[in-house]
Amino acid sequence: MLRAAFAELSPGCRRLLSLLVREVPYNEISARPGMAVGGIGPTRSRCLARLRADAALSALMSADAEVREGESHV
């Protein structure tokens, strides 16, 4: 589900998140065209919000939260 949701993101979001997962430093990311260091964090947040908004992932995260909530009452 995550791969499918990731594939639905814009190419820019896929590229940015891929770089961040590989722990590429912000200064190296900003050396690429169109990405200022100050814009990396806000852009990352928007990309992750789009990923979380995917219907299948959203349902999975809700189900996981319910399971964790149930476990905390045990």
CHARMM internal coordinates of N, CA and C (Angstrom, degrees):
IC EDIT
DIST 1 N 1 CA 1.4547
DIST 1 CA 1 C 1.5279
ANGL 1 N 1 CA 1 C 110.98
DIST 1 C 2 N 1.3285
ANGL 1 CA 1 C 2 N 114.98
DIHE 1 N 1 CA 1 C 2 N -40.01
DIST 2 N 2 CA 1.4623
ANGL 1 C 2 N 2 CA 118.21
DIHE 1 CA 1 C 2 N 2 CA 179.94
DIST 2 CA 2 C 1.5249
ANGL 2 N 2 CA 2 C 111.05
DIHE 1 C 2 N 2 CA 2 C -63.81
DIST 2 C 3 N 1.3176
ANGL 2 CA 2 C 3 N 116.65
DIHE 2 N 2 CA 2 C 3 N -43.23
DIST 3 N 3 CA 1.4729
ANGL 2 C 3 N 3 CA 119.64
DIHE 2 CA 2 C 3 N 3 CA 178.90
DIST 3 CA 3 C 1.5211
ANGL 3 N 3 CA 3 C 111.37
DIHE 2 C 3 N 3 CA 3 C -62.42
DIST 3 C 4 N 1.3148
ANGL 3 CA 3 C 4 N 117.02
DIHE 3 N 3 CA 3 C 4 N -40.05
DIST 4 N 4 CA 1.4636
ANGL 3 C 4 N 4 CA 120.55
DIHE 3 CA 3 C 4 N 4 CA 179.39
DIST 4 CA 4 C 1.5279
ANGL 4 N 4 CA 4 C 110.43
DIHE 3 C 4 N 4 CA 4 C -65.73
DIST 4 C 5 N 1.3165
ANGL 4 CA 4 C 5 N 116.78
DIHE 4 N 4 CA 4 C 5 N -43.43
DIST 5 N 5 CA 1.4664
ANGL 4 C 5 N 5 CA 120.65
DIHE 4 CA 4 C 5 N 5 CA 179.02
DIST 5 CA 5 C 1.5226
ANGL 5 N 5 CA 5 C 110.38
DIHE 4 C 5 N 5 CA 5 C -65.69
DIST 5 C 6 N 1.3304
ANGL 5 CA 5 C 6 N 116.83
DIHE 5 N 5 CA 5 C 6 N -40.80
DIST 6 N 6 CA 1.4613
ANGL 5 C 6 N 6 CA 121.94
DIHE 5 CA 5 C 6 N 6 CA 178.54
DIST 6 CA 6 C 1.5305
ANGL 6 N 6 CA 6 C 110.16
DIHE 5 C 6 N 6 CA 6 C -61.07
DIST 6 C 7 N 1.3141
ANGL 6 CA 6 C 7 N 116.77
DIHE 6 N 6 CA 6 C 7 N -40.99
DIST 7 N 7 CA 1.4593
ANGL 6 C 7 N 7 CA 121.56
DIHE 6 CA 6 C 7 N 7 CA -179.58
DIST 7 CA 7 C 1.5231
ANGL 7 N 7 CA 7 C 111.95
DIHE 6 C 7 N 7 CA 7 C -64.15
DIST 7 C 8 N 1.3233
ANGL 7 CA 7 C 8 N 117.43
DIHE 7 N 7 CA 7 C 8 N -24.63
DIST 8 N 8 CA 1.4671
ANGL 7 C 8 N 8 CA 121.64
DIHE 7 CA 7 C 8 N 8 CA 179.95
DIST 8 CA 8 C 1.5265
ANGL 8 N 8 CA 8 C 112.63
DIHE 7 C 8 N 8 CA 8 C -81.32
DIST 8 C 9 N 1.3312
ANGL 8 CA 8 C 9 N 117.86
DIHE 8 N 8 CA 8 C 9 N -13.08
DIST 9 N 9 CA 1.4579
ANGL 8 C 9 N 9 CA 120.52
DIHE 8 CA 8 C 9 N 9 CA 178.98
DIST 9 CA 9 C 1.5249
ANGL 9 N 9 CA 9 C 110.25
DIHE 8 C 9 N 9 CA 9 C -69.66
DIST 9 C 10 N 1.3126
ANGL 9 CA 9 C 10 N 115.39
DIHE 9 N 9 CA 9 C 10 N 161.97
DIST 10 N 10 CA 1.4657
ANGL 9 C 10 N 10 CA 119.96
DIHE 9 CA 9 C 10 N 10 CA 176.05
DIST 10 CA 10 C 1.5334
ANGL 10 N 10 CA 10 C 108.86
DIHE 9 C 10 N 10 CA 10 C -65.73
DIST 10 C 11 N 1.3176
ANGL 10 CA 10 C 11 N 116.91
DIHE 10 N 10 CA 10 C 11 N 156.57
DIST 11 N 11 CA 1.4675
ANGL 10 C 11 N 11 CA 119.28
DIHE 10 CA 10 C 11 N 11 CA 177.97
DIST 11 CA 11 C 1.5331
ANGL 11 N 11 CA 11 C 112.61
DIHE 10 C 11 N 11 CA 11 C -56.41
DIST 11 C 12 N 1.3242
ANGL 11 CA 11 C 12 N 116.50
DIHE 11 N 11 CA 11 C 12 N -37.02
DIST 12 N 12 CA 1.4652
ANGL 11 C 12 N 12 CA 119.91
DIHE 11 CA 11 C 12 N 12 CA 179.31
DIST 12 CA 12 C 1.5194
ANGL 12 N 12 CA 12 C 112.25
DIHE 11 C 12 N 12 CA 12 C -64.01
DIST 12 C 13 N 1.3290
ANGL 12 CA 12 C 13 N 116.46
DIHE 12 N 12 CA 12 C 13 N -42.95
DIST 13 N 13 CA 1.4658
ANGL 12 C 13 N 13 CA 120.13
DIHE 12 CA 12 C 13 N 13 CA 178.04
DIST 13 CA 13 C 1.5243
ANGL 13 N 13 CA 13 C 110.67
DIHE 12 C 13 N 13 CA 13 C -66.12
DIST 13 C 14 N 1.3145
ANGL 13 CA 13 C 14 N 117.05
DIHE 13 N 13 CA 13 C 14 N -42.85
DIST 14 N 14 CA 1.4696
ANGL 13 C 14 N 14 CA 119.71
DIHE 13 CA 13 C 14 N 14 CA 178.68
DIST 14 CA 14 C 1.5248
ANGL 14 N 14 CA 14 C 110.54
DIHE 13 C 14 N 14 CA 14 C -60.67
DIST 14 C 15 N 1.3193
ANGL 14 CA 14 C 15 N 116.10
DIHE 14 N 14 CA 14 C 15 N -43.40
DIST 15 N 15 CA 1.4644
ANGL 14 C 15 N 15 CA 120.61
DIHE 14 CA 14 C 15 N 15 CA -179.28
DIST 15 CA 15 C 1.5275
ANGL 15 N 15 CA 15 C 110.45
DIHE 14 C 15 N 15 CA 15 C -63.84
DIST 15 C 16 N 1.3311
ANGL 15 CA 15 C 16 N 116.92
DIHE 15 N 15 CA 15 C 16 N -48.58
DIST 16 N 16 CA 1.4635
ANGL 15 C 16 N 16 CA 120.88
DIHE 15 CA 15 C 16 N 16 CA -178.23
DIST 16 CA 16 C 1.5260
ANGL 16 N 16 CA 16 C 111.38
DIHE 15 C 16 N 16 CA 16 C -62.06
DIST 16 C 17 N 1.3170
ANGL 16 CA 16 C 17 N 117.44
DIHE 16 N 16 CA 16 C 17 N -49.56
DIST 17 N 17 CA 1.4588
ANGL 16 C 17 N 17 CA 119.81
DIHE 16 CA 16 C 17 N 17 CA -178.87
DIST 17 CA 17 C 1.5254
ANGL 17 N 17 CA 17 C 111.79
DIHE 16 C 17 N 17 CA 17 C -63.58
DIST 17 C 18 N 1.3143
ANGL 17 CA 17 C 18 N 116.66
DIHE 17 N 17 CA 17 C 18 N -35.73
DIST 18 N 18 CA 1.4722
ANGL 17 C 18 N 18 CA 119.97
DIHE 17 CA 17 C 18 N 18 CA 176.80
DIST 18 CA 18 C 1.5216
ANGL 18 N 18 CA 18 C 110.96
DIHE 17 C 18 N 18 CA 18 C -63.12
DIST 18 C 19 N 1.3155
ANGL 18 CA 18 C 19 N 116.35
DIHE 18 N 18 CA 18 C 19 N -42.31
DIST 19 N 19 CA 1.4668
ANGL 18 C 19 N 19 CA 120.03
DIHE 18 CA 18 C 19 N 19 CA 178.70
DIST 19 CA 19 C 1.5241
ANGL 19 N 19 CA 19 C 110.85
DIHE 18 C 19 N 19 CA 19 C -65.27
DIST 19 C 20 N 1.3203
ANGL 19 CA 19 C 20 N 116.46
DIHE 19 N 19 CA 19 C 20 N -41.77
DIST 20 N 20 CA 1.4615
ANGL 19 C 20 N 20 CA 119.97
DIHE 19 CA 19 C 20 N 20 CA -178.54
DIST 20 CA 20 C 1.5256
ANGL 20 N 20 CA 20 C 111.90
DIHE 19 C 20 N 20 CA 20 C -67.99
DIST 20 C 21 N 1.3136
ANGL 20 CA 20 C 21 N 117.30
DIHE 20 N 20 CA 20 C 21 N -36.63
DIST 21 N 21 CA 1.4678
ANGL 20 C 21 N 21 CA 120.71
DIHE 20 CA 20 C 21 N 21 CA 177.63
DIST 21 CA 21 C 1.5244
ANGL 21 N 21 CA 21 C 109.81
DIHE 20 C 21 N 21 CA 21 C -64.82
DIST 21 C 22 N 1.3147
ANGL 21 CA 21 C 22 N 116.34
DIHE 21 N 21 CA 21 C 22 N -35.05
DIST 22 N 22 CA 1.4710
ANGL 21 C 22 N 22 CA 120.68
DIHE 21 CA 21 C 22 N 22 CA 178.76
DIST 22 CA 22 C 1.5266
ANGL 22 N 22 CA 22 C 111.57
DIHE 21 C 22 N 22 CA 22 C -80.79
DIST 22 C 23 N 1.3474
ANGL 22 CA 22 C 23 N 115.84
DIHE 22 N 22 CA 22 C 23 N 2.30
DIST 23 N 23 CA 1.4677
ANGL 22 C 23 N 23 CA 123.36
DIHE 22 CA 22 C 23 N 23 CA 177.76
DIST 23 CA 23 C 1.5288
ANGL 23 N 23 CA 23 C 112.84
DIHE 22 C 23 N 23 CA 23 C 60.69
DIST 23 C 24 N 1.3338
ANGL 23 CA 23 C 24 N 115.40
DIHE 23 N 23 CA 23 C 24 N 37.62
DIST 24 N 24 CA 1.4609
ANGL 23 C 24 N 24 CA 120.55
DIHE 23 CA 23 C 24 N 24 CA 173.69
DIST 24 CA 24 C 1.5316
ANGL 24 N 24 CA 24 C 106.72
DIHE 23 C 24 N 24 CA 24 C -69.87
DIST 24 C 25 N 1.3309
ANGL 24 CA 24 C 25 N 118.85
DIHE 24 N 24 CA 24 C 25 N 129.37
DIST 25 N 25 CA 1.4693
ANGL 24 C 25 N 25 CA 121.32
DIHE 24 CA 24 C 25 N 25 CA -179.11
DIST 25 CA 25 C 1.5333
ANGL 25 N 25 CA 25 C 112.48
DIHE 24 C 25 N 25 CA 25 C -59.46
DIST 25 C 26 N 1.3410
ANGL 25 CA 25 C 26 N 115.08
DIHE 25 N 25 CA 25 C 26 N 148.36
DIST 26 N 26 CA 1.4580
ANGL 25 C 26 N 26 CA 120.75
DIHE 25 CA 25 C 26 N 26 CA -179.47
DIST 26 CA 26 C 1.5249
ANGL 26 N 26 CA 26 C 111.69
DIHE 25 C 26 N 26 CA 26 C -54.31
DIST 26 C 27 N 1.3356
ANGL 26 CA 26 C 27 N 117.82
DIHE 26 N 26 CA 26 C 27 N -40.19
DIST 27 N 27 CA 1.4717
ANGL 26 C 27 N 27 CA 118.86
DIHE 26 CA 26 C 27 N 27 CA -177.48
DIST 27 CA 27 C 1.5301
ANGL 27 N 27 CA 27 C 111.67
DIHE 26 C 27 N 27 CA 27 C -65.06
DIST 27 C 28 N 1.3331
ANGL 27 CA 27 C 28 N 117.55
DIHE 27 N 27 CA 27 C 28 N -30.46
DIST 28 N 28 CA 1.4678
ANGL 27 C 28 N 28 CA 120.01
DIHE 27 CA 27 C 28 N 28 CA 176.10
DIST 28 CA 28 C 1.5277
ANGL 28 N 28 CA 28 C 110.68
DIHE 27 C 28 N 28 CA 28 C -74.66
DIST 28 C 29 N 1.3232
ANGL 28 CA 28 C 29 N 116.65
DIHE 28 N 28 CA 28 C 29 N -37.46
DIST 29 N 29 CA 1.4704
ANGL 28 C 29 N 29 CA 120.11
DIHE 28 CA 28 C 29 N 29 CA 177.68
DIST 29 CA 29 C 1.5246
ANGL 29 N 29 CA 29 C 109.37
DIHE 28 C 29 N 29 CA 29 C -64.70
DIST 29 C 30 N 1.3400
ANGL 29 CA 29 C 30 N 116.12
DIHE 29 N 29 CA 29 C 30 N -41.99
DIST 30 N 30 CA 1.4689
ANGL 29 C 30 N 30 CA 119.34
DIHE 29 CA 29 C 30 N 30 CA -177.44
DIST 30 CA 30 C 1.5263
ANGL 30 N 30 CA 30 C 112.42
DIHE 29 C 30 N 30 CA 30 C -69.92
DIST 30 C 31 N 1.3224
ANGL 30 CA 30 C 31 N 117.65
DIHE 30 N 30 CA 30 C 31 N -17.26
DIST 31 N 31 CA 1.4655
ANGL 30 C 31 N 31 CA 120.50
DIHE 30 CA 30 C 31 N 31 CA 177.59
DIST 31 CA 31 C 1.5208
ANGL 31 N 31 CA 31 C 111.45
DIHE 30 C 31 N 31 CA 31 C -70.92
DIST 31 C 32 N 1.3282
ANGL 31 CA 31 C 32 N 116.03
DIHE 31 N 31 CA 31 C 32 N -16.02
DIST 32 N 32 CA 1.4680
ANGL 31 C 32 N 32 CA 120.25
DIHE 31 CA 31 C 32 N 32 CA 177.83
DIST 32 CA 32 C 1.5307
ANGL 32 N 32 CA 32 C 109.06
DIHE 31 C 32 N 32 CA 32 C -78.98
DIST 32 C 33 N 1.3027
ANGL 32 CA 32 C 33 N 117.32
DIHE 32 N 32 CA 32 C 33 N 150.29
DIST 33 N 33 CA 1.4729
ANGL 32 C 33 N 33 CA 120.24
DIHE 32 CA 32 C 33 N 33 CA -176.91
DIST 33 CA 33 C 1.5304
ANGL 33 N 33 CA 33 C 113.33
DIHE 32 C 33 N 33 CA 33 C -57.44
DIST 33 C 34 N 1.3225
ANGL 33 CA 33 C 34 N 115.06
DIHE 33 N 33 CA 33 C 34 N 134.33
DIST 34 N 34 CA 1.4536
ANGL 33 C 34 N 34 CA 120.84
DIHE 33 CA 33 C 34 N 34 CA 171.63
DIST 34 CA 34 C 1.5196
ANGL 34 N 34 CA 34 C 116.40
DIHE 33 C 34 N 34 CA 34 C 81.78
DIST 34 C 35 N 1.3349
ANGL 34 CA 34 C 35 N 119.12
DIHE 34 N 34 CA 34 C 35 N 13.75
DIST 35 N 35 CA 1.4586
ANGL 34 C 35 N 35 CA 119.15
DIHE 34 CA 34 C 35 N 35 CA -177.96
DIST 35 CA 35 C 1.5313
ANGL 35 N 35 CA 35 C 109.24
DIHE 34 C 35 N 35 CA 35 C -133.25
DIST 35 C 36 N 1.3212
ANGL 35 CA 35 C 36 N 116.23
DIHE 35 N 35 CA 35 C 36 N 104.66
DIST 36 N 36 CA 1.4609
ANGL 35 C 36 N 36 CA 121.41
DIHE 35 CA 35 C 36 N 36 CA 175.94
DIST 36 CA 36 C 1.5293
ANGL 36 N 36 CA 36 C 108.63
DIHE 35 C 36 N 36 CA 36 C -83.34
DIST 36 C 37 N 1.3220
ANGL 36 CA 36 C 37 N 116.58
DIHE 36 N 36 CA 36 C 37 N 149.50
DIST 37 N 37 CA 1.4693
ANGL 36 C 37 N 37 CA 120.50
DIHE 36 CA 36 C 37 N 37 CA -179.93
DIST 37 CA 37 C 1.5226
ANGL 37 N 37 CA 37 C 110.44
DIHE 36 C 37 N 37 CA 37 C -53.79
DIST 37 C 38 N 1.3327
ANGL 37 CA 37 C 38 N 117.54
DIHE 37 N 37 CA 37 C 38 N -42.74
DIST 38 N 38 CA 1.4584
ANGL 37 C 38 N 38 CA 121.65
DIHE 37 CA 37 C 38 N 38 CA -178.57
DIST 38 CA 38 C 1.5179
ANGL 38 N 38 CA 38 C 113.96
DIHE 37 C 38 N 38 CA 38 C -67.69
DIST 38 C 39 N 1.3124
ANGL 38 CA 38 C 39 N 117.53
DIHE 38 N 38 CA 38 C 39 N -15.64
DIST 39 N 39 CA 1.4614
ANGL 38 C 39 N 39 CA 120.73
DIHE 38 CA 38 C 39 N 39 CA -179.80
DIST 39 CA 39 C 1.5125
ANGL 39 N 39 CA 39 C 113.85
DIHE 38 C 39 N 39 CA 39 C -95.73
DIST 39 C 40 N 1.3307
ANGL 39 CA 39 C 40 N 117.56
DIHE 39 N 39 CA 39 C 40 N -9.18
DIST 40 N 40 CA 1.4634
ANGL 39 C 40 N 40 CA 120.23
DIHE 39 CA 39 C 40 N 40 CA -175.80
DIST 40 CA 40 C 1.5291
ANGL 40 N 40 CA 40 C 111.59
DIHE 39 C 40 N 40 CA 40 C -65.31
DIST 40 C 41 N 1.3257
ANGL 40 CA 40 C 41 N 117.15
DIHE 40 N 40 CA 40 C 41 N -49.80
DIST 41 N 41 CA 1.4687
ANGL 40 C 41 N 41 CA 120.46
DIHE 40 CA 40 C 41 N 41 CA -178.41
DIST 41 CA 41 C 1.5250
ANGL 41 N 41 CA 41 C 112.94
DIHE 40 C 41 N 41 CA 41 C -61.01
DIST 41 C 42 N 1.3430
ANGL 41 CA 41 C 42 N 118.10
DIHE 41 N 41 CA 41 C 42 N -51.23
DIST 42 N 42 CA 1.4603
ANGL 41 C 42 N 42 CA 119.01
DIHE 41 CA 41 C 42 N 42 CA 178.52
DIST 42 CA 42 C 1.5319
ANGL 42 N 42 CA 42 C 113.15
DIHE 41 C 42 N 42 CA 42 C -61.92
DIST 42 C 43 N 1.3232
ANGL 42 CA 42 C 43 N 116.39
DIHE 42 N 42 CA 42 C 43 N -38.04
DIST 43 N 43 CA 1.4664
ANGL 42 C 43 N 43 CA 119.50
DIHE 42 CA 42 C 43 N 43 CA 178.42
DIST 43 CA 43 C 1.5218
ANGL 43 N 43 CA 43 C 109.89
DIHE 42 C 43 N 43 CA 43 C -66.25
DIST 43 C 44 N 1.3357
ANGL 43 CA 43 C 44 N 116.75
DIHE 43 N 43 CA 43 C 44 N -43.39
DIST 44 N 44 CA 1.4728
ANGL 43 C 44 N 44 CA 121.22
DIHE 43 CA 43 C 44 N 44 CA 176.61
DIST 44 CA 44 C 1.5308
ANGL 44 N 44 CA 44 C 110.06
DIHE 43 C 44 N 44 CA 44 C -56.27
DIST 44 C 45 N 1.3267
ANGL 44 CA 44 C 45 N 116.88
DIHE 44 N 44 CA 44 C 45 N -44.54
DIST 45 N 45 CA 1.4683
ANGL 44 C 45 N 45 CA 120.68
DIHE 44 CA 44 C 45 N 45 CA 179.86
DIST 45 CA 45 C 1.5253
ANGL 45 N 45 CA 45 C 111.96
DIHE 44 C 45 N 45 CA 45 C -61.14
DIST 45 C 46 N 1.3234
ANGL 45 CA 45 C 46 N 116.52
DIHE 45 N 45 CA 45 C 46 N -43.29
DIST 46 N 46 CA 1.4693
ANGL 45 C 46 N 46 CA 119.93
DIHE 45 CA 45 C 46 N 46 CA 178.95
DIST 46 CA 46 C 1.5279
ANGL 46 N 46 CA 46 C 110.94
DIHE 45 C 46 N 46 CA 46 C -65.06
DIST 46 C 47 N 1.3288
ANGL 46 CA 46 C 47 N 116.27
DIHE 46 N 46 CA 46 C 47 N -40.90
DIST 47 N 47 CA 1.4687
ANGL 46 C 47 N 47 CA 120.20
DIHE 46 CA 46 C 47 N 47 CA 179.89
DIST 47 CA 47 C 1.5287
ANGL 47 N 47 CA 47 C 110.83
DIHE 46 C 47 N 47 CA 47 C -64.82
DIST 47 C 48 N 1.3199
ANGL 47 CA 47 C 48 N 116.60
DIHE 47 N 47 CA 47 C 48 N -43.53
DIST 48 N 48 CA 1.4633
ANGL 47 C 48 N 48 CA 119.96
DIHE 47 CA 47 C 48 N 48 CA 178.97
DIST 48 CA 48 C 1.5272
ANGL 48 N 48 CA 48 C 111.18
DIHE 47 C 48 N 48 CA 48 C -65.88
DIST 48 C 49 N 1.3330
ANGL 48 CA 48 C 49 N 117.09
DIHE 48 N 48 CA 48 C 49 N -36.07
DIST 49 N 49 CA 1.4675
ANGL 48 C 49 N 49 CA 120.44
DIHE 48 CA 48 C 49 N 49 CA 177.09
DIST 49 CA 49 C 1.5262
ANGL 49 N 49 CA 49 C 109.93
DIHE 48 C 49 N 49 CA 49 C -63.27
DIST 49 C 50 N 1.3213
ANGL 49 CA 49 C 50 N 117.41
DIHE 49 N 49 CA 49 C 50 N -40.19
DIST 50 N 50 CA 1.4757
ANGL 49 C 50 N 50 CA 120.63
DIHE 49 CA 49 C 50 N 50 CA 177.52
DIST 50 CA 50 C 1.5272
ANGL 50 N 50 CA 50 C 110.38
DIHE 49 C 50 N 50 CA 50 C -64.57
DIST 50 C 51 N 1.3083
ANGL 50 CA 50 C 51 N 115.91
DIHE 50 N 50 CA 50 C 51 N -39.12
DIST 51 N 51 CA 1.4632
ANGL 50 C 51 N 51 CA 120.13
DIHE 50 CA 50 C 51 N 51 CA 178.53
DIST 51 CA 51 C 1.5266
ANGL 51 N 51 CA 51 C 110.27
DIHE 50 C 51 N 51 CA 51 C -64.49
DIST 51 C 52 N 1.3391
ANGL 51 CA 51 C 52 N 116.76
DIHE 51 N 51 CA 51 C 52 N -45.77
DIST 52 N 52 CA 1.4673
ANGL 51 C 52 N 52 CA 120.93
DIHE 51 CA 51 C 52 N 52 CA 179.14
DIST 52 CA 52 C 1.5258
ANGL 52 N 52 CA 52 C 112.33
DIHE 51 C 52 N 52 CA 52 C -64.20
DIST 52 C 53 N 1.3327
ANGL 52 CA 52 C 53 N 117.01
DIHE 52 N 52 CA 52 C 53 N -26.72
DIST 53 N 53 CA 1.4565
ANGL 52 C 53 N 53 CA 121.57
DIHE 52 CA 52 C 53 N 53 CA -178.28
DIST 53 CA 53 C 1.5248
ANGL 53 N 53 CA 53 C 112.51
DIHE 52 C 53 N 53 CA 53 C -76.13
DIST 53 C 54 N 1.3190
ANGL 53 CA 53 C 54 N 118.08
DIHE 53 N 53 CA 53 C 54 N -11.79
DIST 54 N 54 CA 1.4600
ANGL 53 C 54 N 54 CA 120.83
DIHE 53 CA 53 C 54 N 54 CA 177.73
DIST 54 CA 54 C 1.5239
ANGL 54 N 54 CA 54 C 108.56
DIHE 53 C 54 N 54 CA 54 C -57.87
DIST 54 C 55 N 1.3146
ANGL 54 CA 54 C 55 N 117.13
DIHE 54 N 54 CA 54 C 55 N 131.15
DIST 55 N 55 CA 1.4693
ANGL 54 C 55 N 55 CA 121.80
DIHE 54 CA 54 C 55 N 55 CA -173.83
DIST 55 CA 55 C 1.5264
ANGL 55 N 55 CA 55 C 112.43
DIHE 54 C 55 N 55 CA 55 C -57.59
DIST 55 C 56 N 1.3036
ANGL 55 CA 55 C 56 N 118.07
DIHE 55 N 55 CA 55 C 56 N -46.69
DIST 56 N 56 CA 1.4651
ANGL 55 C 56 N 56 CA 121.12
DIHE 55 CA 55 C 56 N 56 CA -177.57
DIST 56 CA 56 C 1.5265
ANGL 56 N 56 CA 56 C 110.87
DIHE 55 C 56 N 56 CA 56 C -66.30
DIST 56 C 57 N 1.3341
ANGL 56 CA 56 C 57 N 117.05
DIHE 56 N 56 CA 56 C 57 N -43.65
DIST 57 N 57 CA 1.4679
ANGL 56 C 57 N 57 CA 119.62
DIHE 56 CA 56 C 57 N 57 CA 179.08
DIST 57 CA 57 C 1.5160
ANGL 57 N 57 CA 57 C 111.27
DIHE 56 C 57 N 57 CA 57 C -67.55
DIST 57 C 58 N 1.3136
ANGL 57 CA 57 C 58 N 116.51
DIHE 57 N 57 CA 57 C 58 N -38.79
DIST 58 N 58 CA 1.4569
ANGL 57 C 58 N 58 CA 120.73
DIHE 57 CA 57 C 58 N 58 CA 178.72
DIST 58 CA 58 C 1.5296
ANGL 58 N 58 CA 58 C 110.81
DIHE 57 C 58 N 58 CA 58 C -60.60
DIST 58 C 59 N 1.3171
ANGL 58 CA 58 C 59 N 116.63
DIHE 58 N 58 CA 58 C 59 N -44.18
DIST 59 N 59 CA 1.4656
ANGL 58 C 59 N 59 CA 120.95
DIHE 58 CA 58 C 59 N 59 CA 178.39
DIST 59 CA 59 C 1.5235
ANGL 59 N 59 CA 59 C 110.55
DIHE 58 C 59 N 59 CA 59 C -63.55
DIST 59 C 60 N 1.3228
ANGL 59 CA 59 C 60 N 116.89
DIHE 59 N 59 CA 59 C 60 N -41.07
DIST 60 N 60 CA 1.4569
ANGL 59 C 60 N 60 CA 121.21
DIHE 59 CA 59 C 60 N 60 CA 179.15
DIST 60 CA 60 C 1.5273
ANGL 60 N 60 CA 60 C 111.17
DIHE 59 C 60 N 60 CA 60 C -64.29
DIST 60 C 61 N 1.3245
ANGL 60 CA 60 C 61 N 116.66
DIHE 60 N 60 CA 60 C 61 N -43.72
DIST 61 N 61 CA 1.4596
ANGL 60 C 61 N 61 CA 120.37
DIHE 60 CA 60 C 61 N 61 CA 179.59
DIST 61 CA 61 C 1.5257
ANGL 61 N 61 CA 61 C 111.03
DIHE 60 C 61 N 61 CA 61 C -65.36
DIST 61 C 62 N 1.3269
ANGL 61 CA 61 C 62 N 117.71
DIHE 61 N 61 CA 61 C 62 N -37.67
DIST 62 N 62 CA 1.4624
ANGL 61 C 62 N 62 CA 121.11
DIHE 61 CA 61 C 62 N 62 CA 177.59
DIST 62 CA 62 C 1.5175
ANGL 62 N 62 CA 62 C 110.70
DIHE 61 C 62 N 62 CA 62 C -64.96
DIST 62 C 63 N 1.3176
ANGL 62 CA 62 C 63 N 116.70
DIHE 62 N 62 CA 62 C 63 N -43.31
DIST 63 N 63 CA 1.4635
ANGL 62 C 63 N 63 CA 120.77
DIHE 62 CA 62 C 63 N 63 CA 179.09
DIST 63 CA 63 C 1.5248
ANGL 63 N 63 CA 63 C 110.27
DIHE 62 C 63 N 63 CA 63 C -63.66
DIST 63 C 64 N 1.3269
ANGL 63 CA 63 C 64 N 116.85
DIHE 63 N 63 CA 63 C 64 N -41.21
DIST 64 N 64 CA 1.4609
ANGL 63 C 64 N 64 CA 121.09
DIHE 63 CA 63 C 64 N 64 CA 179.00
DIST 64 CA 64 C 1.5210
ANGL 64 N 64 CA 64 C 110.64
DIHE 63 C 64 N 64 CA 64 C -63.82
DIST 64 C 65 N 1.3219
ANGL 64 CA 64 C 65 N 117.41
DIHE 64 N 64 CA 64 C 65 N -41.51
DIST 65 N 65 CA 1.4666
ANGL 64 C 65 N 65 CA 121.23
DIHE 64 CA 64 C 65 N 65 CA 178.61
DIST 65 CA 65 C 1.5224
ANGL 65 N 65 CA 65 C 110.86
DIHE 64 C 65 N 65 CA 65 C -62.90
DIST 65 C 66 N 1.3249
ANGL 65 CA 65 C 66 N 116.92
DIHE 65 N 65 CA 65 C 66 N -39.47
DIST 66 N 66 CA 1.4653
ANGL 65 C 66 N 66 CA 120.31
DIHE 65 CA 65 C 66 N 66 CA 178.37
DIST 66 CA 66 C 1.5211
ANGL 66 N 66 CA 66 C 111.14
DIHE 65 C 66 N 66 CA 66 C -64.82
DIST 66 C 67 N 1.3124
ANGL 66 CA 66 C 67 N 117.29
DIHE 66 N 66 CA 66 C 67 N -39.26
DIST 67 N 67 CA 1.4741
ANGL 66 C 67 N 67 CA 121.59
DIHE 66 CA 66 C 67 N 67 CA 178.87
DIST 67 CA 67 C 1.5276
ANGL 67 N 67 CA 67 C 109.07
DIHE 66 C 67 N 67 CA 67 C -64.31
DIST 67 C 68 N 1.3346
ANGL 67 CA 67 C 68 N 116.35
DIHE 67 N 67 CA 67 C 68 N -46.62
DIST 68 N 68 CA 1.4703
ANGL 67 C 68 N 68 CA 119.87
DIHE 67 CA 67 C 68 N 68 CA -179.56
DIST 68 CA 68 C 1.5221
ANGL 68 N 68 CA 68 C 110.53
DIHE 67 C 68 N 68 CA 68 C -63.59
DIST 68 C 69 N 1.3189
ANGL 68 CA 68 C 69 N 117.09
DIHE 68 N 68 CA 68 C 69 N -39.11
DIST 69 N 69 CA 1.4678
ANGL 68 C 69 N 69 CA 120.45
DIHE 68 CA 68 C 69 N 69 CA 178.06
DIST 69 CA 69 C 1.5225
ANGL 69 N 69 CA 69 C 110.04
DIHE 68 C 69 N 69 CA 69 C -63.10
DIST 69 C 70 N 1.3228
ANGL 69 CA 69 C 70 N 117.85
DIHE 69 N 69 CA 69 C 70 N -42.90
DIST 70 N 70 CA 1.4584
ANGL 69 C 70 N 70 CA 122.18
DIHE 69 CA 69 C 70 N 70 CA 178.60
DIST 70 CA 70 C 1.5154
ANGL 70 N 70 CA 70 C 111.54
DIHE 69 C 70 N 70 CA 70 C -62.57
DIST 70 C 71 N 1.3253
ANGL 70 CA 70 C 71 N 117.10
DIHE 70 N 70 CA 70 C 71 N -38.19
DIST 71 N 71 CA 1.4622
ANGL 70 C 71 N 71 CA 121.20
DIHE 70 CA 70 C 71 N 71 CA 179.89
DIST 71 CA 71 C 1.5257
ANGL 71 N 71 CA 71 C 111.88
DIHE 70 C 71 N 71 CA 71 C -68.38
DIST 71 C 72 N 1.3306
ANGL 71 CA 71 C 72 N 117.23
DIHE 71 N 71 CA 71 C 72 N -31.09
DIST 72 N 72 CA 1.4581
ANGL 71 C 72 N 72 CA 119.96
DIHE 71 CA 71 C 72 N 72 CA -178.86
DIST 72 CA 72 C 1.5332
ANGL 72 N 72 CA 72 C 112.16
DIHE 71 C 72 N 72 CA 72 C -73.56
DIST 72 C 73 N 1.3187
ANGL 72 CA 72 C 73 N 117.34
DIHE 72 N 72 CA 72 C 73 N -16.62
DIST 73 N 73 CA 1.4637
ANGL 72 C 73 N 73 CA 121.45
DIHE 72 CA 72 C 73 N 73 CA 178.71
DIST 73 CA 73 C 1.5148
ANGL 73 N 73 CA 73 C 112.50
DIHE 72 C 73 N 73 CA 73 C -93.08
DIST 73 C 74 N 1.3139
ANGL 73 CA 73 C 74 N 117.19
DIHE 73 N 73 CA 73 C 74 N 1.26
DIST 74 N 74 CA 1.4670
ANGL 73 C 74 N 74 CA 120.73
DIHE 73 CA 73 C 74 N 74 CA -177.58
DIST 74 CA 74 C 1.4974
ANGL 74 N 74 CA 74 C 110.14
DIHE 73 C 74 N 74 CA 74 C -85.25
END
COOR INIT
IC SEED 1 N 1 CA 1 C
IC BUILD
